[in-house]
């Protein structure tokens, strides 16, 4: 019976860890896309903005836990 709480904690940690790796992978892919867009266009700023914004949102939400600031008792 004492193993159940540990298993639940480990499952929760494993899920968070998996999500973290998925977000890191998404950031990696977005960075590669940014690189290839940047070398294709002479002035790539407008082409890069969606990727820059997407990366910023991923970092702010999943690594900085921004939305948790607005939930009661989360900060």
C-alpha positions, 0 to 999 in steps of 0.5 A: 500500500505504501508503494501506490503514492510513490508510483503516482508521483513517479508517473506524474514526474515521468509525464512532466519529464516527457512533456519537457522533452517534447517541448525541447524537441519542438524548440529544436525543430523551430530553431532549425526552421528559423535557420533555414528561413534565415538563410533563404531570405535577404530580410527574413524578419517577417518570415521569422516572427511566427517562429520567434513568437511560437518559441517564446510562448513555449518557453514562457508556458512550459519552462516558466509556468506563466499561467500558474501565476493566475491560478489561486494558490499556484504561486 
